[in-house]
Amino acid sequence: MSGRVRRLTAVLVGAAWLAGATAGAQPGPGFEAAEIRRILQHGPWPPPASPDPSNRVAGDPRAAALGRRLFFEPRLSSGGAIACATCHAPERAWADGRPRGVGLAPLDRNTPSLLDAALHRWFAWDGRSDSLWSQGLKAILDPREMGASAEHVAAVVGADPALRCLYERVYGRGTGGDAEPVLVGVAKALAAFVETVRSGRTPFDEFRDALAGGDRGAAARYPPAARRGLRTFVGPGRCSVCHVGPHFTNGEFHDVGMPFVVAPGRVDGGRHEGIKRLRGDRFNLLGPYNDDVSGTAAIKTRHVEPRHVNFGQFKTPSLRNVALTAPYMHDGRLATVRDVVRHYSRLDMERIHTHGEQLLRPLRLSEAEIDDLVAFLETLTDPRATAGPPPAAALGFCAGR
Amino acid sequence: MEERRGPVRRAPAQVALTGRRVLGRLALVAAAWLAAGTGATLACEAPPGFTARERLITKDVVVMFRTVPATIEIGRHFSVEAIVCATPPTQGLRVDAQMPEHRHGMNYRPTVAPTGDGRYVAEGLLFHMPGRWQLVFDVERGGRTERLATDILLE
């Protein structure tokens, strides 16, 4: 839907609601036209699939099938004990439920959910990766995560008949020779699978679409507390300034007043460090493995530069399925959604004035308003988000290996 | 290098433009502007096929620009095509944007390339929040920099 059509729809819908409320047919949602416009911006959901142009096997079911196997394959790690799924467990909404991740060693940051990960512009809390495939590749190589090498990965794939068969089908070549292209091929197949990890519709989506379509009966099923919380979210809370769009994130980085001291004498530089790592990464989109010949995918990478203000910034997370992905924030220090809302309600302005966004100010919410905002955030939950991985494609080849 | 800010004359009634409103009004605005006479000392006409989103004018600088795509969306990269007419002639152009109320700019540094005849293409812009953005053109000429700016309200 074009912006102009969306705007017109919002105005008409608002007018219709107001007319209905005046007539007393049913209680309207009490939203003004401007609020309705902002609510409608958070949909429709799900968005159409958009395979990553930097990954030539994105959208290929054979690659996704290979990636699916690799995702649950602990032999990819050094020592054979850690798979991608160890930290990104499907039954935990593709996260791990821990404050901070634990691979071969403890990590400094919370494990992000992989639900809808393909929609992000940058990957990891600090945006150190500019593609889904290069982020997965880093996790394989990181000594604290899977601790593997390109040679190890190529050997594992080459020695397993089923993996080798799938790899050859996807890429039309074997796993011999230089190991680095095989590592990249594995990472791109993993990304092709993760692109299929998508969340479904939520109670909020039903309400949003009812609002868009003027379906008063359907909209009336949305709980009053969630409705009040939604009004705070798009209104005085200004949450939707950053948590914007159908994915409930602007995909960028902000300092929201969280401490960035990891341990005495050690700080987490956040986005500042992420940009430096990105620029030094031979697997970024300016490197030799970007398959996008149009050059469009690398525009973001070509135009990002570290600045002082990036220090202590972390990526705005999506709020879809937020109720399933505790604990919260980049270091997992907040245990519940309620704790996160309280954080924004009581922001440390002294800390914010030093480094943070001028946008932020304490919301000073009452307990009832906190309840409402939490109630709204809980309606962003897809009831099937923890149901497990998407079904494997029936390929008809490489079977029985 | 001297930086001189404004006063900047914009096309009439275009203090704040939304990406979704502007195109519908653009033809009327341009027609009214031309009918009234610009009052600028510079003659600066858009070449055929160039539909300017807006025209920014100081005493001896005119910047006409359009965005590609025409509608700016939150979180989507866009580019700016600009035509600069100036006396003395332009030696260079920088394009940037900021959110004055939030006291921050974009998270990207645009690159600007001249394409000849006072035309430039700026790439790599991205507005990552709704609200008032100020799109800034720094025109370098005669050893100094002159800033022209316009507001874009993104909802």
Contacts between the chains, C-beta under 8 A, distances in Angstrom:
chain1	res1	chain2	res2	distance
A	2	B	20	7.8
A	2	B	71	7.5
A	3	B	19	6.7
A	3	B	20	3.9
A	3	B	71	5.5
A	3	B	73	7.3
A	4	B	20	5.1
A	4	B	24	7.5
A	7	B	20	5.9
A	7	B	155	7.8
A	37	B	155	6.5
A	38	B	155	7.8
A	41	B	155	8.0
A	121	B	75	7.2
A	240	B	130	7.9
A	241	B	129	5.4
A	241	B	130	6.2
A	241	B	131	6.9
A	242	B	129	6.8
A	244	B	74	5.8
A	244	B	75	7.4
A	244	B	129	7.3
A	244	B	130	6.4
A	245	B	74	6.5
A	245	B	75	6.4
A	250	B	74	6.5
A	250	B	75	5.4
A	250	B	128	4.7
A	250	B	129	6.2
A	251	B	75	5.6
A	251	B	128	7.2
A	252	B	75	7.7
A	252	B	107	5.5
A	252	B	128	4.2
A	253	B	107	6.8
A	299	B	77	5.1
A	299	B	123	6.6
A	299	B	124	5.8
A	300	B	77	6.6
A	300	B	108	7.0
A	300	B	124	7.8
A	300	B	126	7.4
A	302	B	111	7.2
A	302	B	124	6.5
A	303	B	108	4.1
A	303	B	109	5.7
A	303	B	110	6.4
A	303	B	111	6.6
A	303	B	123	7.2
A	303	B	124	3.1
A	304	B	107	6.7
A	304	B	108	5.7
A	304	B	109	7.6
A	305	B	108	8.0
A	305	B	109	5.1
A	309	B	104	6.9
A	357	B	102	6.1
A	357	B	104	6.7
A	358	B	101	7.1
A	358	B	102	5.1
A	358	B	103	4.3
A	358	B	104	7.3
A	359	B	101	7.8
A	359	B	102	4.8
A	359	B	129	7.9
